[in-house]
Amino acid sequence: MPLLTGILEAALYVDDLDAAHRFYGQMLGLEQITRVDGRHAFYRAGATIVLLFLPDATAIPPAKDALPVPPHGAHGPGHLCFACPGEALDQMRALLEDHGLTIESDFNWPHGPRSIYVRDPAGNSVEFADPTLWSPTA
């Protein structure tokens, strides 16, 4: 089997790129690496790229002179989990609440790691979790 070393990018679908930027770029402080108004915005989160697409725009096949990326997309809420060291989760919760977000859930898994869940402006489920959540010894 070929070796898979991680997730390079993850996509969510949003209905408003400006609202998504306020959440991912301004509030969370992710670096925006590209934006095409009316289509997408991409952000760097550590070694992973968060792709935010307007779903109808990404379903359009590429022009003949464009990169041959096939149409893709989804409608409805998705899920993304950011790794956040356990000792920083209280700060993350305070940041989220300071921005008026409702904490949907904040709990410790049976084996110990903590997760905090909120919704982004498009309704996607966004989790912030201690990275030990998925450690091999968990």
N, C-alpha and C positions, 0 to 999 in steps of 0.2 A: 504494500500500500504506500502511496505517496505520503510524505510527512506534511501534516497541517500544523502550523505553528501559532495560530490564533485567528482572531477576527480582524480583518483589515479595515472593514467599513460596515456600518449598520445604517439602514434607511428607516426613516419615519415619514409619514405623509401628513402634511399640514394644510390648513386652508388660508393662512395669512403669513407671508414671509416676514413682514415687519413685526408682528406679534411674536413669531418664533425667534427673531433676532433679539427682541427684548428679553426673552426667557433664556435662550442658550448663549447668546453673545454678551449681553449686558449683565444680566443677573448672575449667570453661572460663570461668566468670564472666559468662555471658550473662544479661541481664536478663529475668526471667520477666514477661511482660505479662498473662497470664491462665492460669488452670487450671480445668478442670472435672473433678473427680475421677470416675474411671470412664469418661472420654472423651478428654480432650486437655490439652496444655499448650503454650503458645506462648512463644517467646523472641525477643528482638531481637538481631540480629547485624549491626551497622552499619545499612545501609539495607534489609536483608532480614529477613524474619520466618521463623523456623524453626518449623514446625508439627509437633508430635509427637502422633500419634493412636494410640489403641488400635484396631486394625483392625476388630474386630467391632462396636464402638460406632459408628464413623463410617459403617458400612454400613447403619445403621438410618435409614429415611426420617424427615425432620423432622416434628414434630407440626404440626397445622393452624395453631396460633397462633405457630409459630416462624419464624425466617428461612427462606426457601425454598432453602437450600443443598442441592443434590442429594446423595444418598448417594455415597460414593466410598471408596476404600481399596485396600490391597494387602496381601499377605502375603509374608513373606520379606524378606531384607535388601535395603536400598536403598543409595544413595550420596549423600554430601554433601561438598562441598569448601569449606573456609573459606580466605579470603585471609589470608595471614600474611606480612608483609614478610620477605624473605630473611634480613635481619640478625637477625630474631627467631625463626627456625626452630630454632636450637640451644636457645634457652630453652623453646620449645614441646616439643621432644623431651624435655628434662629434666623438664618438668612432667608429661608423659604417663608417663614412666618412674617418676617419684616417686610416681605414683598406681597403680603396678603394671600399667600397660597394656603389652601386647606390641606392639612396633613391627613391623608386617607388612612394611613396605618404607620405605626412606629412600634416595632417589636423585636424581640430576640428570637431567633430560630432555636429549635430544641437543642442543637449542638453549640449554641452560644452567639454566633455572629448576629449583628443588628442590621435591620433594613428600615428605611423610611420611604414611603410612597406618596407622590403627589401627581397631579395632572398638569401637563403643559397646556398652553392656550388652545391647542387643537384637540385636547381630550386624550392625548396619548398618556399611558401610564409610565411615569418616570420614577425609577427606584434609585436610591443611593444606599449602597451596602458596603459593609466591611468586606474587603477582598478575601478574607478567610472563609467567606460563605462557601466558596467552591474549592477550597484547598483540598488536595488529595487526602489529607488526614481527617477531613471533616466528616 
